[in-house]
């Protein structure tokens, strides 16, 4: 069943998890934002999660109310099920303008015209998407870890959906708010050092997020951060993290030994 992250009279935010069975692929978190009679689905995942997610949305009466599918970036675990959502729902699909031009490569020929009519190519600066009187704020998160990457802030719930920023690899039964930040770092450290491009990019993103002051910070993988203290600890850690190009050297750029004759 979906987990409720936020709910009031007009607005609801749901979390879906553990939709990938066994060791078939990477576990991902999917999110639904409902305001009135319209919904936005965030990072719906690939074909491994589509059937289970579609079934739950149908049971909730939300499947035919999707106004948007929002992809934080282009990876298969984010938007590999694109064809299914175009074929079976009335949604528009929002993704960085850098990746919008590649989406025809992962869409069947029969759906090419639908894609061209329903694709929202997000500008680098981000965009505000209207949702039945509410607003969804698409935030720049470029190079963290994709060159065209976005986070999403929901002002009504004050939840920041951070995509791969803050992602952790933890057992599937541990998806609860982080309570011991220092113990949690080991689940994030290796991924962030490899997949985030630089400390400079992290600092710029952190500055933007601090200004928003979210109540929850929820990544696409693993556990989430709840409350000012937990989120502050995470942002402080990111701000000081050396990663990506901060760590590379010539030793990493050497050709393997091979016969030259």
C-alpha positions as CSV (number, residue, x, y, z in Angstrom):
1,X,0.0,0.0,0.0
2,X,1.0,3.6,-0.6
3,X,2.4,5.5,2.4
4,X,0.9,9.0,3.0
5,X,3.6,11.6,3.4
6,X,1.2,14.5,3.6
7,X,-2.6,15.0,3.6
8,X,-5.0,17.9,4.1
9,X,-8.5,18.7,2.7
10,X,-7.3,19.4,-0.8
11,X,-3.8,18.0,-1.1
12,X,-2.2,14.6,-0.7
13,X,1.3,13.2,-1.3
14,X,1.8,9.4,-1.5
15,X,5.0,7.3,-1.6
16,X,5.2,4.0,-3.4
17,X,8.1,1.6,-2.7
18,X,9.4,-1.9,-3.1
19,X,7.7,-2.4,-6.5
20,X,10.7,-4.2,-8.0
21,X,10.6,-7.9,-7.0
22,X,13.6,-9.6,-5.6
23,X,17.0,-8.8,-7.2
24,X,15.6,-7.9,-10.6
25,X,16.7,-4.3,-10.5
26,X,17.3,-1.3,-8.3
27,X,14.6,-0.4,-5.9
28,X,13.2,3.1,-6.5
29,X,10.7,5.3,-4.8
30,X,7.8,6.7,-6.7
31,X,5.6,9.6,-5.6
32,X,2.2,10.9,-6.4
33,X,1.1,14.5,-5.7
34,X,-2.7,14.9,-5.8
35,X,-4.4,18.3,-5.6
36,X,-8.2,18.3,-6.1
37,X,-8.9,16.1,-9.1
38,X,-5.5,16.2,-10.7
39,X,-2.3,14.3,-10.0
40,X,1.4,14.4,-10.8
41,X,3.5,11.3,-10.8
42,X,7.2,11.8,-10.1
43,X,9.9,9.5,-11.5
44,X,7.6,6.6,-12.2
45,X,10.4,4.1,-12.9
46,X,10.9,1.5,-15.6
47,X,9.0,-1.6,-16.8
48,X,9.9,-3.5,-13.6
49,X,7.7,-1.2,-11.5
50,X,5.0,-0.2,-14.0
51,X,2.5,-2.9,-13.4
52,X,2.5,-2.6,-9.6
53,X,2.4,1.2,-9.7
54,X,-0.4,1.2,-12.3
55,X,-2.4,-1.2,-10.2
56,X,-2.1,0.9,-7.0
57,X,-3.0,4.1,-8.9
58,X,-6.1,2.3,-10.3
59,X,-7.2,1.2,-6.9
60,X,-6.8,4.7,-5.6
61,X,-8.9,6.1,-8.5
62,X,-5.9,8.2,-9.7
63,X,-4.8,6.4,-12.9
64,X,-7.0,8.4,-15.2
65,X,-6.4,11.7,-13.4
66,X,-2.7,12.0,-14.2
67,X,-2.0,15.5,-15.5
68,X,1.8,15.1,-15.4
69,X,4.5,12.6,-15.3
70,X,7.7,14.4,-14.2
71,X,11.1,12.9,-14.8
72,X,14.0,14.3,-12.8
73,X,16.4,13.1,-15.5
74,X,16.7,10.5,-18.3
75,X,17.7,7.2,-16.5
76,X,15.7,4.0,-17.1
77,X,14.9,3.7,-13.4
78,X,13.3,7.1,-13.7
79,X,11.4,7.0,-16.9
80,X,11.9,3.7,-18.7
81,X,8.2,3.1,-18.7
82,X,7.4,6.2,-20.7
83,X,5.5,4.3,-23.5
84,X,3.1,2.8,-20.9
85,X,2.1,6.2,-19.4
86,X,1.7,7.8,-22.8
87,X,-0.5,4.9,-24.1
88,X,-2.6,4.4,-21.0
89,X,-3.1,7.8,-19.4
90,X,-3.8,11.4,-20.5
91,X,-0.6,12.7,-18.9
92,X,1.9,15.3,-20.1
93,X,5.5,14.3,-19.6
94,X,8.0,16.9,-18.2
95,X,11.7,16.5,-18.6
96,X,14.8,18.7,-19.2
97,X,15.0,20.1,-22.7
98,X,18.4,18.4,-22.9
99,X,16.7,15.0,-22.7
100,X,13.4,15.8,-24.4
101,X,15.1,15.4,-27.8
102,X,16.2,11.9,-26.9
103,X,12.9,10.6,-25.7
104,X,11.8,9.6,-29.3
105,X,14.5,6.9,-29.0
106,X,12.7,5.2,-26.1
107,X,9.2,5.7,-27.5
108,X,7.5,3.4,-30.1
109,X,6.8,4.8,-33.5
110,X,3.1,4.5,-32.9
111,X,3.4,7.0,-30.0
112,X,5.7,9.5,-31.7
113,X,2.9,12.0,-32.5
114,X,1.5,11.7,-28.9
115,X,4.9,12.3,-27.5
116,X,5.4,15.5,-29.5
117,X,2.1,16.9,-28.4
118,X,2.4,16.0,-24.7
119,X,6.1,16.6,-24.0
120,X,7.1,19.6,-21.7
121,X,10.7,20.4,-22.4
122,X,11.8,22.1,-19.2
123,X,14.2,25.1,-19.4
124,X,17.5,25.0,-17.4
125,X,16.1,27.6,-15.0
126,X,13.2,25.3,-14.1
127,X,9.5,26.0,-14.3
128,X,6.3,26.2,-12.3
129,X,3.7,23.6,-13.3
130,X,0.0,24.4,-12.3
131,X,-2.0,21.5,-10.8
132,X,-5.7,22.2,-10.2
133,X,-4.9,25.5,-8.4
134,X,-1.7,24.4,-6.7
135,X,1.8,24.9,-8.0
136,X,4.7,22.4,-8.5
137,X,8.1,24.1,-8.6
138,X,10.7,22.5,-10.8
139,X,14.2,23.3,-9.4
140,X,17.5,23.2,-11.2
141,X,19.8,20.4,-10.0
142,X,22.0,20.1,-13.0
143,X,25.1,17.8,-12.8
144,X,23.7,16.2,-9.7
145,X,24.0,13.6,-11.2
146,X,22.8,14.3,-14.8
147,X,23.7,17.3,-17.0
148,X,19.9,18.0,-17.3
149,X,18.6,17.3,-13.8
150,X,15.8,18.7,-11.7
151,X,14.4,18.5,-8.2
152,X,10.8,19.3,-7.4
153,X,9.4,21.3,-4.5
154,X,5.7,21.1,-3.5
155,X,4.9,24.3,-1.6
156,X,1.6,22.9,-0.2
157,X,3.3,20.0,1.6
158,X,6.7,21.7,1.9
159,X,8.2,18.4,0.6
160,X,11.4,18.6,-1.6
161,X,11.7,15.6,-4.0
162,X,15.5,15.5,-4.6
163,X,15.9,12.7,-7.1
164,X,19.2,11.0,-6.7
165,X,20.5,13.7,-4.3
166,X,20.4,12.0,-0.9
167,X,19.9,8.6,-2.4
168,X,20.9,5.7,-0.2
169,X,21.2,1.9,-0.7
170,X,19.5,0.4,2.3
171,X,17.4,-2.8,2.9
172,X,13.9,-2.4,1.6
173,X,12.4,-2.7,5.1
174,X,14.3,0.3,6.4
175,X,12.5,3.0,4.4
176,X,11.7,5.3,7.3
177,X,13.0,8.8,8.2
178,X,16.7,9.0,9.0
179,X,17.1,9.1,12.8
180,X,20.9,8.7,13.2
181,X,22.6,10.7,10.5
182,X,26.1,9.7,11.1
183,X,25.1,6.0,10.9
184,X,23.3,6.7,7.7
185,X,26.2,8.3,5.9
186,X,27.8,5.0,4.9
187,X,24.7,4.2,2.8
188,X,25.1,7.5,0.8
189,X,28.8,8.2,0.7
190,X,30.1,6.0,-2.2
191,X,27.2,6.9,-4.5
192,X,27.5,10.6,-4.0
193,X,31.3,10.7,-4.4
194,X,30.9,9.0,-7.8
195,X,27.6,10.3,-9.2
196,X,27.7,14.0,-8.1
197,X,29.9,16.1,-10.3
198,X,31.6,18.5,-7.9
199,X,31.5,20.2,-4.5
200,X,30.7,23.5,-6.3
201,X,27.5,22.1,-7.8
202,X,26.5,20.7,-4.5
203,X,27.0,24.0,-2.7
204,X,24.9,25.9,-5.2
205,X,22.0,23.4,-4.8
206,X,22.3,23.4,-1.0
207,X,22.0,27.2,-1.0
208,X,18.8,27.1,-3.0
209,X,17.3,24.4,-0.8
210,X,18.2,26.2,2.5
211,X,16.2,29.2,1.2
212,X,13.2,27.0,0.6
213,X,13.4,25.5,4.1
214,X,11.5,22.2,3.3
215,X,9.9,20.0,6.0
216,X,10.7,16.7,4.2
217,X,13.5,16.0,1.8
218,X,12.8,12.8,-0.1
219,X,15.2,11.1,-2.5
220,X,14.3,8.6,-5.3
221,X,16.2,5.8,-3.5
222,X,16.3,4.8,0.1
223,X,15.4,6.7,3.3
224,X,14.3,10.3,3.6
225,X,15.0,13.3,5.9
226,X,12.3,14.7,8.1
227,X,12.5,17.9,10.2
228,X,14.9,20.8,10.3
229,X,17.7,19.1,12.2
230,X,17.8,16.0,10.0
231,X,17.7,18.1,6.8
232,X,20.3,20.5,8.1
233,X,22.7,17.7,8.9
234,X,22.3,16.3,5.4
235,X,22.8,19.7,3.8
236,X,25.9,20.4,5.9
237,X,27.3,17.0,4.8
238,X,26.7,17.7,1.1
239,X,28.2,21.2,1.4
240,X,31.5,19.7,2.6
241,X,31.6,16.7,0.3
242,X,34.4,16.3,-2.3
243,X,33.1,14.3,-5.2
244,X,33.3,13.8,-9.0
245,X,35.8,16.0,-10.6
246,X,37.2,17.0,-7.2
247,X,38.6,13.5,-6.9
248,X,39.9,12.6,-10.4
249,X,43.5,12.4,-11.3
250,X,45.7,11.2,-14.2
251,X,46.0,7.7,-12.6
252,X,42.3,7.2,-13.3
253,X,42.8,8.1,-17.0
254,X,45.3,5.5,-18.1
255,X,44.9,3.0,-20.9
256,X,44.9,-0.6,-19.8
257,X,48.0,-2.6,-20.7
258,X,47.7,-4.0,-24.2
259,X,50.0,-5.2,-27.0
260,X,51.2,-2.4,-29.1
261,X,53.1,-4.4,-31.8
